[in-house]
Amino acid sequence: MLSPKMEKALNDQINAEMFSAYLYLAMVAYFQDKNLSGFANWMTVQNQEESFHAMKFFRYVAERGGRVTLGAIDKPQFEWESPLAAMEAAQQHEAYITGRINDLMNLAIKEKDHASANFLNWFVAEQVEEEDSVNEVVQKLRMVGSNGGGLFMMDRDMATRVFTPPVE
Ligand code: FEO
């Protein structure tokens, strides 16, 4: 059984992952509006990954005999001053999520909940990848700067990303 504290923290994380999905969906709309369909595709995949993360927490809570409770999802920001500003916001958001996963892990250790610590290990590794992939996009965008041709090429590249359900 999950402790009440752990159950609440895991339920809060379902909400945080759903918010992540919602934030990235707002970015899909932003990039579509800027006619950057490759970036919109990249963010669509990001949105799918976040929904997957939320469901992974959802299934785990149920598996441990907990009760899934769903709260309201906050309204995300949906306007940014540039593609770079949007991607930097995604970068900051991923760093925030990594912090939340680390807090969850600290709680699991404190509560001597080995099963949850083992479960959360998957997310510790996943966040390394999540941060790495968004950092790469931010760095490329900084290199491209105000070069329209560079942005066009990058958009073509971003169009090739496909969602593959992560190995659990
Ligand atoms: Fe679910 Fe991008 O962290």
Backbone and ligand atoms as CSV (ligand in chain L), in Angstrom:
chain,resi,resn,atom,element,x,y,z
A,1,MET,N,N,0.839,-1.222,0.000
A,1,MET,CA,C,0.000,0.000,0.000
A,1,MET,C,C,0.861,1.254,0.000
A,2,LEU,N,N,0.366,2.253,-0.665
A,2,LEU,CA,C,1.064,3.545,-0.664
A,2,LEU,C,C,0.722,4.294,0.623
A,3,SER,N,N,1.667,5.029,1.144
A,3,SER,CA,C,1.351,5.890,2.295
A,3,SER,C,C,0.484,7.036,1.765
A,4,PRO,N,N,-0.344,7.640,2.621
A,4,PRO,CA,C,-1.170,8.759,2.153
A,4,PRO,C,C,-0.333,9.889,1.533
A,5,LYS,N,N,0.857,10.146,2.113
A,5,LYS,CA,C,1.731,11.201,1.585
A,5,LYS,C,C,2.221,10.861,0.180
A,6,MET,N,N,2.630,9.611,0.010
A,6,MET,CA,C,3.147,9.175,-1.293
A,6,MET,C,C,2.016,9.184,-2.323
A,7,GLU,N,N,0.845,8.715,-1.905
A,7,GLU,CA,C,-0.305,8.686,-2.815
A,7,GLU,C,C,-0.637,10.110,-3.292
A,8,LYS,N,N,-0.609,11.058,-2.365
A,8,LYS,CA,C,-0.921,12.446,-2.748
A,8,LYS,C,C,0.146,13.004,-3.694
A,9,ALA,N,N,1.410,12.742,-3.364
A,9,ALA,CA,C,2.508,13.266,-4.196
A,9,ALA,C,C,2.456,12.673,-5.603
A,10,LEU,N,N,2.120,11.398,-5.700
A,10,LEU,CA,C,2.032,10.761,-7.030
A,10,LEU,C,C,0.839,11.318,-7.809
A,11,ASN,N,N,-0.263,11.547,-7.109
A,11,ASN,CA,C,-1.431,12.149,-7.777
A,11,ASN,C,C,-1.117,13.573,-8.249
A,12,ASP,N,N,-0.371,14.312,-7.428
A,12,ASP,CA,C,0.034,15.665,-7.848
A,12,ASP,C,C,0.899,15.593,-9.102
A,13,GLN,N,N,1.701,14.540,-9.195
A,13,GLN,CA,C,2.570,14.406,-10.370
A,13,GLN,C,C,1.759,14.048,-11.622
A,14,ILE,N,N,0.672,13.307,-11.459
A,14,ILE,CA,C,-0.209,13.059,-12.616
A,14,ILE,C,C,-0.667,14.409,-13.163
A,15,ASN,N,N,-1.041,15.297,-12.236
A,15,ASN,CA,C,-1.494,16.628,-12.658
A,15,ASN,C,C,-0.361,17.409,-13.338
A,16,ALA,N,N,0.847,17.310,-12.784
A,16,ALA,CA,C,1.988,18.042,-13.368
A,16,ALA,C,C,2.310,17.523,-14.770
A,17,GLU,N,N,2.171,16.223,-14.971
A,17,GLU,CA,C,2.444,15.658,-16.302
A,17,GLU,C,C,1.335,16.054,-17.286
A,18,MET,N,N,0.100,16.087,-16.792
A,18,MET,CA,C,-1.008,16.531,-17.652
A,18,MET,C,C,-0.834,18.007,-18.011
A,19,PHE,N,N,-0.364,18.804,-17.047
A,19,PHE,CA,C,-0.098,20.208,-17.358
A,19,PHE,C,C,1.011,20.314,-18.405
A,20,SER,N,N,2.055,19.476,-18.272
A,20,SER,CA,C,3.150,19.491,-19.257
A,20,SER,C,C,2.583,19.219,-20.653
A,21,ALA,N,N,1.714,18.204,-20.744
A,21,ALA,CA,C,1.098,17.868,-22.030
A,21,ALA,C,C,0.327,19.070,-22.580
A,22,TYR,N,N,-0.375,19.755,-21.687
A,22,TYR,CA,C,-1.207,20.903,-22.068
A,22,TYR,C,C,-0.337,22.085,-22.518
A,23,LEU,N,N,0.755,22.308,-21.788
A,23,LEU,CA,C,1.691,23.385,-22.135
A,23,LEU,C,C,2.288,23.126,-23.524
A,24,TYR,N,N,2.667,21.880,-23.775
A,24,TYR,CA,C,3.275,21.580,-25.071
A,24,TYR,C,C,2.233,21.642,-26.195
A,25,LEU,N,N,0.990,21.353,-25.852
A,25,LEU,CA,C,-0.077,21.503,-26.843
A,25,LEU,C,C,-0.246,22.993,-27.197
A,26,ALA,N,N,-0.096,23.859,-26.200
A,26,ALA,CA,C,-0.155,25.307,-26.460
A,26,ALA,C,C,0.999,25.703,-27.381
A,27,MET,N,N,2.129,25.041,-27.220
A,27,MET,CA,C,3.275,25.338,-28.088
A,27,MET,C,C,3.040,24.802,-29.503
A,28,VAL,N,N,2.339,23.679,-29.629
A,28,VAL,CA,C,1.960,23.166,-30.958
A,28,VAL,C,C,1.166,24.257,-31.679
A,29,ALA,N,N,0.183,24.820,-30.981
A,29,ALA,CA,C,-0.664,25.857,-31.580
A,29,ALA,C,C,0.170,27.087,-31.952
A,30,TYR,N,N,1.110,27.459,-31.078
A,30,TYR,CA,C,1.980,28.619,-31.344
A,30,TYR,C,C,2.804,28.389,-32.614
A,31,PHE,N,N,3.424,27.210,-32.715
A,31,PHE,CA,C,4.275,26.944,-33.878
A,31,PHE,C,C,3.436,26.812,-35.164
A,32,GLN,N,N,2.256,26.238,-35.040
A,32,GLN,CA,C,1.367,26.165,-36.220
A,32,GLN,C,C,1.049,27.559,-36.721
A,33,ASP,N,N,0.782,28.449,-35.766
A,33,ASP,CA,C,0.432,29.831,-36.115
A,33,ASP,C,C,1.591,30.548,-36.805
A,34,LYS,N,N,2.820,30.116,-36.498
A,34,LYS,CA,C,4.008,30.729,-37.117
A,34,LYS,C,C,4.416,30.001,-38.402
A,35,ASN,N,N,3.587,29.062,-38.849
A,35,ASN,CA,C,3.876,28.246,-40.035
A,35,ASN,C,C,5.165,27.435,-39.898
A,36,LEU,N,N,5.444,27.033,-38.669
A,36,LEU,CA,C,6.602,26.166,-38.427
A,36,LEU,C,C,6.058,24.760,-38.120
A,37,SER,N,N,5.663,24.059,-39.185
A,37,SER,CA,C,4.971,22.779,-38.978
A,37,SER,C,C,5.902,21.700,-38.418
A,38,GLY,N,N,7.210,21.819,-38.710
A,38,GLY,CA,C,8.157,20.852,-38.149
A,38,GLY,C,C,8.270,21.010,-36.633
A,39,PHE,N,N,8.372,22.245,-36.171
A,39,PHE,CA,C,8.411,22.506,-34.724
A,39,PHE,C,C,7.092,22.052,-34.080
A,40,ALA,N,N,5.986,22.299,-34.786
A,40,ALA,CA,C,4.678,21.868,-34.261
A,40,ALA,C,C,4.645,20.349,-34.126
A,41,ASN,N,N,5.227,19.656,-35.109
A,41,ASN,CA,C,5.294,18.193,-35.031
A,41,ASN,C,C,6.147,17.754,-33.844
A,42,TRP,N,N,7.271,18.400,-33.656
A,42,TRP,CA,C,8.180,18.056,-32.545
A,42,TRP,C,C,7.439,18.197,-31.215
A,43,MET,N,N,6.674,19.274,-31.081
A,43,MET,CA,C,5.929,19.528,-29.844
A,43,MET,C,C,4.740,18.573,-29.696
A,44,THR,N,N,4.189,18.114,-30.826
A,44,THR,CA,C,3.107,17.125,-30.751
A,44,THR,C,C,3.652,15.840,-30.140
A,45,VAL,N,N,4.842,15.459,-30.549
A,45,VAL,CA,C,5.479,14.264,-29.977
A,45,VAL,C,C,5.742,14.490,-28.480
A,46,GLN,N,N,6.174,15.697,-28.148
A,46,GLN,CA,C,6.430,16.044,-26.738
A,46,GLN,C,C,5.131,15.908,-25.924
A,47,ASN,N,N,4.042,16.386,-26.516
A,47,ASN,CA,C,2.729,16.275,-25.872
A,47,ASN,C,C,2.363,14.793,-25.639
A,48,GLN,N,N,2.630,13.960,-26.634
A,48,GLN,CA,C,2.313,12.532,-26.509
A,48,GLN,C,C,3.166,11.880,-25.419
A,49,GLU,N,N,4.410,12.302,-25.326
A,49,GLU,CA,C,5.288,11.751,-24.273
A,49,GLU,C,C,4.752,12.100,-22.889
A,50,GLU,N,N,4.284,13.332,-22.744
A,50,GLU,CA,C,3.773,13.754,-21.426
A,50,GLU,C,C,2.495,13.003,-21.043
A,51,SER,N,N,1.638,12.755,-22.033
A,51,SER,CA,C,0.426,11.972,-21.747
A,51,SER,C,C,0.830,10.564,-21.319
A,52,PHE,N,N,1.852,10.039,-21.959
A,52,PHE,CA,C,2.364,8.719,-21.598
A,52,PHE,C,C,2.875,8.735,-20.147
A,53,HIS,N,N,3.612,9.793,-19.795
A,53,HIS,CA,C,4.133,9.898,-18.426
A,53,HIS,C,C,2.976,9.932,-17.414
A,54,ALA,N,N,1.966,10.738,-17.716
A,54,ALA,CA,C,0.822,10.857,-16.805
A,54,ALA,C,C,0.175,9.490,-16.606
A,55,MET,N,N,-0.004,8.748,-17.696
A,55,MET,CA,C,-0.650,7.435,-17.604
A,55,MET,C,C,0.222,6.419,-16.869
A,56,LYS,N,N,1.520,6.596,-16.984
A,56,LYS,CA,C,2.430,5.687,-16.271
A,56,LYS,C,C,2.256,5.896,-14.741
A,57,PHE,N,N,2.160,7.151,-14.301
A,57,PHE,CA,C,1.890,7.423,-12.879
A,57,PHE,C,C,0.500,6.914,-12.493
A,58,PHE,N,N,-0.453,7.143,-13.378
A,58,PHE,CA,C,-1.843,6.730,-13.142
A,58,PHE,C,C,-1.903,5.218,-12.871
A,59,ARG,N,N,-1.291,4.459,-13.769
A,59,ARG,CA,C,-1.316,2.982,-13.633
A,59,ARG,C,C,-0.600,2.546,-12.362
A,60,TYR,N,N,0.479,3.232,-12.029
A,60,TYR,CA,C,1.264,2.834,-10.854
A,60,TYR,C,C,0.451,3.038,-9.565
A,61,VAL,N,N,-0.215,4.182,-9.456
A,61,VAL,CA,C,-1.020,4.460,-8.254
A,61,VAL,C,C,-2.063,3.348,-8.085
A,62,ALA,N,N,-2.734,2.996,-9.188
A,62,ALA,CA,C,-3.760,1.958,-9.129
A,62,ALA,C,C,-3.141,0.603,-8.767
A,63,GLU,N,N,-2.006,0.315,-9.366
A,63,GLU,CA,C,-1.317,-0.956,-9.132
A,63,GLU,C,C,-0.949,-1.150,-7.662
A,64,ARG,N,N,-0.657,-0.044,-6.994
A,64,ARG,CA,C,-0.262,-0.106,-5.576
A,64,ARG,C,C,-1.475,-0.004,-4.647
A,65,GLY,N,N,-2.663,-0.115,-5.222
A,65,GLY,CA,C,-3.870,-0.076,-4.396
A,65,GLY,C,C,-4.268,1.325,-3.982
A,66,GLY,N,N,-3.696,2.347,-4.645
A,66,GLY,CA,C,-4.042,3.734,-4.318
A,66,GLY,C,C,-5.265,4.190,-5.088
A,67,ARG,N,N,-5.682,5.391,-4.795
A,67,ARG,CA,C,-6.840,5.978,-5.475
A,67,ARG,C,C,-6.340,7.132,-6.321
A,68,VAL,N,N,-6.608,7.059,-7.621
A,68,VAL,CA,C,-6.231,8.167,-8.508
A,68,VAL,C,C,-7.249,9.290,-8.327
A,69,THR,N,N,-6.747,10.488,-8.068
A,69,THR,CA,C,-7.638,11.649,-7.977
A,69,THR,C,C,-7.137,12.701,-8.985
A,70,LEU,N,N,-8.063,13.281,-9.704
A,70,LEU,CA,C,-7.681,14.224,-10.756
A,70,LEU,C,C,-8.123,15.641,-10.394
A,71,GLY,N,N,-7.186,16.571,-10.463
A,71,GLY,CA,C,-7.499,17.970,-10.180
A,71,GLY,C,C,-7.590,18.776,-11.467
A,72,ALA,N,N,-7.889,20.063,-11.327
A,72,ALA,CA,C,-7.965,20.947,-12.505
A,72,ALA,C,C,-6.570,21.160,-13.090
A,73,ILE,N,N,-6.512,21.282,-14.393
A,73,ILE,CA,C,-5.237,21.559,-15.063
A,73,ILE,C,C,-5.161,23.062,-15.322
A,74,ASP,N,N,-4.061,23.674,-14.881
A,74,ASP,CA,C,-3.905,25.129,-15.050
A,74,ASP,C,C,-3.885,25.519,-16.527
A,75,LYS,N,N,-4.284,26.760,-16.787
A,75,LYS,CA,C,-4.206,27.296,-18.149
A,75,LYS,C,C,-2.735,27.559,-18.477
A,76,PRO,N,N,-2.262,27.028,-19.596
A,76,PRO,CA,C,-0.849,27.277,-19.913
A,76,PRO,C,C,-0.649,28.604,-20.637
A,77,GLN,N,N,0.590,29.070,-20.609
A,77,GLN,CA,C,0.970,30.206,-21.462
A,77,GLN,C,C,0.814,29.739,-22.912
A,78,PHE,N,N,0.409,30.613,-23.822
A,78,PHE,CA,C,0.290,30.150,-25.204
A,78,PHE,C,C,0.855,31.138,-26.225
A,79,GLU,N,N,1.534,32.167,-25.715
A,79,GLU,CA,C,2.172,33.135,-26.625
A,79,GLU,C,C,3.603,33.360,-26.164
A,80,TRP,N,N,4.524,33.379,-27.114
A,80,TRP,CA,C,5.934,33.638,-26.789
A,80,TRP,C,C,6.456,34.634,-27.809
A,81,GLU,N,N,7.565,35.306,-27.462
A,81,GLU,CA,C,8.020,36.357,-28.381
A,81,GLU,C,C,8.826,35.821,-29.558
A,82,SER,N,N,9.256,34.569,-29.475
A,82,SER,CA,C,10.002,33.966,-30.580
A,82,SER,C,C,10.018,32.448,-30.400
A,83,PRO,N,N,10.339,31.697,-31.480
A,83,PRO,CA,C,10.485,30.246,-31.317
A,83,PRO,C,C,11.516,29.913,-30.238
A,84,LEU,N,N,12.594,30.696,-30.184
A,84,LEU,CA,C,13.620,30.448,-29.161
A,84,LEU,C,C,13.037,30.632,-27.757
A,85,ALA,N,N,12.250,31.688,-27.570
A,85,ALA,CA,C,11.651,31.940,-26.249
A,85,ALA,C,C,10.729,30.785,-25.856
A,86,ALA,N,N,9.993,30.233,-26.828
A,86,ALA,CA,C,9.103,29.094,-26.535
A,86,ALA,C,C,9.930,27.882,-26.119
A,87,MET,N,N,10.995,27.610,-26.864
A,87,MET,CA,C,11.816,26.436,-26.542
A,87,MET,C,C,12.556,26.626,-25.222
A,88,GLU,N,N,12.940,27.869,-24.913
A,88,GLU,CA,C,13.577,28.121,-23.613
A,88,GLU,C,C,12.578,27.893,-22.475
A,89,ALA,N,N,11.310,28.220,-22.740
A,89,ALA,CA,C,10.274,27.975,-21.733
A,89,ALA,C,C,10.113,26.467,-21.516
A,90,ALA,N,N,10.192,25.697,-22.608
A,90,ALA,CA,C,10.111,24.228,-22.503
A,90,ALA,C,C,11.312,23.695,-21.712
A,91,GLN,N,N,12.465,24.300,-21.961
A,91,GLN,CA,C,13.689,23.890,-21.261
A,91,GLN,C,C,13.544,24.140,-19.748
A,92,GLN,N,N,13.047,25.321,-19.409
A,92,GLN,CA,C,12.852,25.644,-17.983
A,92,GLN,C,C,11.818,24.719,-17.357
A,93,HIS,N,N,10.787,24.407,-18.133
A,93,HIS,CA,C,9.749,23.535,-17.606
A,93,HIS,C,C,10.297,22.139,-17.319
A,94,GLU,N,N,11.121,21.627,-18.218
A,94,GLU,CA,C,11.698,20.294,-17.994
A,94,GLU,C,C,12.605,20.278,-16.760
A,95,ALA,N,N,13.345,21.375,-16.543
A,95,ALA,CA,C,14.204,21.451,-15.350
A,95,ALA,C,C,13.322,21.432,-14.091
A,96,TYR,N,N,12.190,22.112,-14.165
A,96,TYR,CA,C,11.233,22.116,-13.044
A,96,TYR,C,C,10.700,20.698,-12.796
A,97,ILE,N,N,10.356,19.983,-13.868
A,97,ILE,CA,C,9.835,18.616,-13.723
A,97,ILE,C,C,10.908,17.693,-13.140
A,98,THR,N,N,12.136,17.876,-13.565
A,98,THR,CA,C,13.225,17.075,-12.993
A,98,THR,C,C,13.302,17.301,-11.479
A,99,GLY,N,N,13.158,18.550,-11.070
A,99,GLY,CA,C,13.157,18.874,-9.639
A,99,GLY,C,C,12.026,18.159,-8.910
A,100,ARG,N,N,10.869,18.097,-9.540
A,100,ARG,CA,C,9.715,17.416,-8.929
A,100,ARG,C,C,9.974,15.917,-8.802
A,101,ILE,N,N,10.569,15.327,-9.837
A,101,ILE,CA,C,10.874,13.890,-9.789
A,101,ILE,C,C,11.887,13.616,-8.667
A,102,ASN,N,N,12.876,14.498,-8.549
A,102,ASN,CA,C,13.858,14.328,-7.467
A,102,ASN,C,C,13.184,14.432,-6.099
A,103,ASP,N,N,12.245,15.357,-5.955
A,103,ASP,CA,C,11.506,15.485,-4.685
A,103,ASP,C,C,10.703,14.218,-4.389
A,104,LEU,N,N,10.090,13.665,-5.437
A,104,LEU,CA,C,9.324,12.421,-5.259
A,104,LEU,C,C,10.249,11.290,-4.802
A,105,MET,N,N,11.418,11.228,-5.420
A,105,MET,CA,C,12.391,10.196,-5.045
A,105,MET,C,C,12.820,10.387,-3.587
A,106,ASN,N,N,13.078,11.631,-3.194
A,106,ASN,CA,C,13.461,11.906,-1.800
A,106,ASN,C,C,12.368,11.445,-0.839
A,107,LEU,N,N,11.116,11.673,-1.233
A,107,LEU,CA,C,10.000,11.257,-0.379
A,107,LEU,C,C,9.941,9.732,-0.284
A,108,ALA,N,N,10.100,9.052,-1.422
A,108,ALA,CA,C,10.059,7.576,-1.431
A,108,ALA,C,C,11.144,7.014,-0.516
A,109,ILE,N,N,12.330,7.623,-0.547
A,109,ILE,CA,C,13.449,7.154,0.297
A,109,ILE,C,C,13.117,7.408,1.772
A,110,LYS,N,N,12.590,8.614,2.030
A,110,LYS,CA,C,12.238,8.976,3.413
A,110,LYS,C,C,11.185,8.023,3.979
A,111,GLU,N,N,10.242,7.645,3.112
A,111,GLU,CA,C,9.148,6.769,3.554
A,111,GLU,C,C,9.534,5.284,3.496
A,112,LYS,N,N,10.769,5.015,3.090
A,112,LYS,CA,C,11.245,3.625,2.926
A,112,LYS,C,C,10.335,2.840,1.987
A,113,ASP,N,N,9.842,3.534,0.960
A,113,ASP,CA,C,8.964,2.920,-0.047
A,113,ASP,C,C,9.844,2.502,-1.241
A,114,HIS,N,N,10.397,1.302,-1.141
A,114,HIS,CA,C,11.355,0.844,-2.150
A,114,HIS,C,C,10.711,0.659,-3.519
A,115,ALA,N,N,9.459,0.212,-3.527
A,115,ALA,CA,C,8.776,0.002,-4.811
A,115,ALA,C,C,8.628,1.330,-5.560
A,116,SER,N,N,8.271,2.380,-4.816
A,116,SER,CA,C,8.121,3.689,-5.479
A,116,SER,C,C,9.474,4.223,-5.933
A,117,ALA,N,N,10.509,4.011,-5.120
A,117,ALA,CA,C,11.850,4.468,-5.520
A,117,ALA,C,C,12.256,3.763,-6.813
A,118,ASN,N,N,11.983,2.465,-6.879
A,118,ASN,CA,C,12.311,1.693,-8.083
A,118,ASN,C,C,11.522,2.203,-9.291
A,119,PHE,N,N,10.247,2.471,-9.085
A,119,PHE,CA,C,9.395,3.019,-10.140
A,119,PHE,C,C,9.923,4.380,-10.612
A,120,LEU,N,N,10.296,5.212,-9.647
A,120,LEU,CA,C,10.744,6.570,-9.979
A,120,LEU,C,C,12.095,6.598,-10.676
A,121,ASN,N,N,12.881,5.543,-10.510
A,121,ASN,CA,C,14.171,5.464,-11.211
A,121,ASN,C,C,13.990,5.626,-12.711
A,122,TRP,N,N,12.903,5.065,-13.236
A,122,TRP,CA,C,12.617,5.172,-14.673
A,122,TRP,C,C,12.508,6.644,-15.063
A,123,PHE,N,N,11.839,7.431,-14.212
A,123,PHE,CA,C,11.648,8.856,-14.510
A,123,PHE,C,C,12.937,9.661,-14.334
A,124,VAL,N,N,13.781,9.223,-13.406
A,124,VAL,CA,C,15.073,9.913,-13.225
A,124,VAL,C,C,15.852,9.821,-14.540
A,125,ALA,N,N,15.885,8.619,-15.115
A,125,ALA,CA,C,16.597,8.417,-16.386
A,125,ALA,C,C,15.888,9.142,-17.528
A,126,GLU,N,N,14.568,9.087,-17.530
A,126,GLU,CA,C,13.777,9.728,-18.590
A,126,GLU,C,C,14.021,11.239,-18.603
A,127,GLN,N,N,14.134,11.840,-17.424
A,127,GLN,CA,C,14.336,13.296,-17.373
A,127,GLN,C,C,15.696,13.708,-17.952
A,128,VAL,N,N,16.691,12.819,-17.844
A,128,VAL,CA,C,17.991,13.129,-18.452
A,128,VAL,C,C,17.785,13.275,-19.963
A,129,GLU,N,N,17.030,12.342,-20.538
A,129,GLU,CA,C,16.743,12.396,-21.986
A,129,GLU,C,C,15.875,13.592,-22.340
A,130,GLU,N,N,14.861,13.832,-21.526
A,130,GLU,CA,C,13.945,14.946,-21.786
A,130,GLU,C,C,14.710,16.275,-21.821
A,131,GLU,N,N,15.569,16.466,-20.824
A,131,GLU,CA,C,16.325,17.723,-20.771
A,131,GLU,C,C,17.307,17.801,-21.929
A,132,ASP,N,N,17.923,16.673,-22.254
A,132,ASP,CA,C,18.911,16.658,-23.326
A,132,ASP,C,C,18.271,17.018,-24.674
A,133,SER,N,N,17.104,16.442,-24.962
A,133,SER,CA,C,16.510,16.696,-26.279
A,133,SER,C,C,16.067,18.146,-26.434
A,134,VAL,N,N,15.535,18.738,-25.380
A,134,VAL,CA,C,15.104,20.140,-25.493
A,134,VAL,C,C,16.320,21.079,-25.497
A,135,ASN,N,N,17.362,20.730,-24.745
A,135,ASN,CA,C,18.591,21.539,-24.756
A,135,ASN,C,C,19.195,21.587,-26.157
A,136,GLU,N,N,19.147,20.459,-26.834
A,136,GLU,CA,C,19.713,20.386,-28.191
A,136,GLU,C,C,18.974,21.355,-29.126
A,137,VAL,N,N,17.666,21.382,-29.018
A,137,VAL,CA,C,16.870,22.279,-29.873
A,137,VAL,C,C,17.197,23.740,-29.543
A,138,VAL,N,N,17.290,24.060,-28.252
A,138,VAL,CA,C,17.601,25.437,-27.844
A,138,VAL,C,C,18.966,25.853,-28.395
A,139,GLN,N,N,19.940,24.966,-28.267
A,139,GLN,CA,C,21.290,25.307,-28.758
A,139,GLN,C,C,21.303,25.527,-30.268
A,140,LYS,N,N,20.594,24.668,-30.997
A,140,LYS,CA,C,20.524,24.831,-32.462
A,140,LYS,C,C,19.857,26.154,-32.816
A,141,LEU,N,N,18.772,26.471,-32.105
A,141,LEU,CA,C,18.059,27.729,-32.392
A,141,LEU,C,C,18.948,28.935,-32.117
A,142,ARG,N,N,19.765,28.844,-31.089
A,142,ARG,CA,C,20.686,29.959,-30.783
A,142,ARG,C,C,21.717,30.108,-31.901
A,143,MET,N,N,22.167,28.970,-32.460
A,143,MET,CA,C,23.141,29.024,-33.559
A,143,MET,C,C,22.507,29.639,-34.804
A,144,VAL,N,N,21.255,29.245,-35.054
A,144,VAL,CA,C,20.526,29.735,-36.234
A,144,VAL,C,C,20.310,31.249,-36.137
A,145,GLY,N,N,20.017,31.725,-34.939
A,145,GLY,CA,C,19.809,33.161,-34.721
A,145,GLY,C,C,18.712,33.702,-35.618
A,146,SER,N,N,19.010,34.770,-36.339
A,146,SER,CA,C,17.974,35.378,-37.178
A,146,SER,C,C,18.084,34.920,-38.637
A,147,ASN,N,N,18.814,33.832,-38.867
A,147,ASN,CA,C,18.973,33.296,-40.220
A,147,ASN,C,C,17.715,32.513,-40.639
A,148,GLY,N,N,16.904,33.118,-41.514
A,148,GLY,CA,C,15.641,32.498,-41.938
A,148,GLY,C,C,15.859,31.160,-42.616
A,149,GLY,N,N,16.918,31.069,-43.430
A,149,GLY,CA,C,17.225,29.808,-44.123
A,149,GLY,C,C,17.544,28.702,-43.131
A,150,GLY,N,N,18.285,29.074,-42.090
A,150,GLY,CA,C,18.652,28.103,-41.047
A,150,GLY,C,C,17.418,27.595,-40.321
A,151,LEU,N,N,16.503,28.511,-40.048
A,151,LEU,CA,C,15.267,28.136,-39.350
A,151,LEU,C,C,14.427,27.203,-40.228
A,152,PHE,N,N,14.384,27.493,-41.513
A,152,PHE,CA,C,13.646,26.656,-42.469
A,152,PHE,C,C,14.214,25.230,-42.478
A,153,MET,N,N,15.543,25.140,-42.521
A,153,MET,CA,C,16.204,23.826,-42.521
A,153,MET,C,C,15.908,23.073,-41.220
A,154,MET,N,N,15.950,23.812,-40.137
A,154,MET,CA,C,15.722,23.193,-38.833
A,154,MET,C,C,14.285,22.692,-38.717
A,155,ASP,N,N,13.362,23.480,-39.269
A,155,ASP,CA,C,11.950,23.097,-39.236
A,155,ASP,C,C,11.743,21.782,-39.983
A,156,ARG,N,N,12.447,21.624,-41.086
A,156,ARG,CA,C,12.347,20.385,-41.875
A,156,ARG,C,C,12.835,19.191,-41.056
A,157,ASP,N,N,13.898,19.435,-40.321
A,157,ASP,CA,C,14.482,18.405,-39.475
A,157,ASP,C,C,13.521,18.022,-38.328
A,158,MET,N,N,12.891,19.026,-37.736
A,158,MET,CA,C,11.981,18.802,-36.599
A,158,MET,C,C,10.731,18.023,-37.034
A,159,ALA,N,N,10.451,18.053,-38.342
A,159,ALA,CA,C,9.263,17.361,-38.876
A,159,ALA,C,C,9.434,15.840,-38.852
A,160,THR,N,N,10.656,15.376,-38.669
A,160,THR,CA,C,10.902,13.921,-38.773
A,160,THR,C,C,10.713,13.196,-37.440
A,161,ARG,N,N,10.532,13.930,-36.350
A,161,ARG,CA,C,10.398,13.267,-35.051
A,161,ARG,C,C,9.083,12.477,-34.985
A,162,VAL,N,N,9.159,11.254,-34.507
A,162,VAL,CA,C,7.939,10.451,-34.336
A,162,VAL,C,C,7.854,9.947,-32.890
A,163,PHE,N,N,6.641,9.748,-32.439
A,163,PHE,CA,C,6.449,9.253,-31.071
A,163,PHE,C,C,6.617,7.734,-31.039
A,164,THR,N,N,7.541,7.297,-30.228
A,164,THR,CA,C,7.693,5.855,-29.986
A,164,THR,C,C,7.486,5.673,-28.494
A,165,PRO,N,N,6.486,4.903,-28.100
A,165,PRO,CA,C,6.274,4.743,-26.652
A,165,PRO,C,C,7.566,4.289,-25.974
A,166,PRO,N,N,8.017,5.016,-24.946
A,166,PRO,CA,C,9.281,4.646,-24.301
A,166,PRO,C,C,9.231,3.228,-23.717
A,167,VAL,N,N,10.377,2.586,-23.685
A,167,VAL,CA,C,10.477,1.240,-23.084
A,167,VAL,C,C,10.293,1.400,-21.590
A,168,GLU,N,N,9.391,0.613,-21.009
A,168,GLU,CA,C,9.118,0.732,-19.573
A,168,GLU,C,C,9.963,-0.232,-18.750
L,1,FEO,FE1,FE,7.112,14.267,-18.199
L,1,FEO,FE2,FE,8.844,16.090,-19.995
L,1,FEO,O1,O,8.561,15.287,-18.350
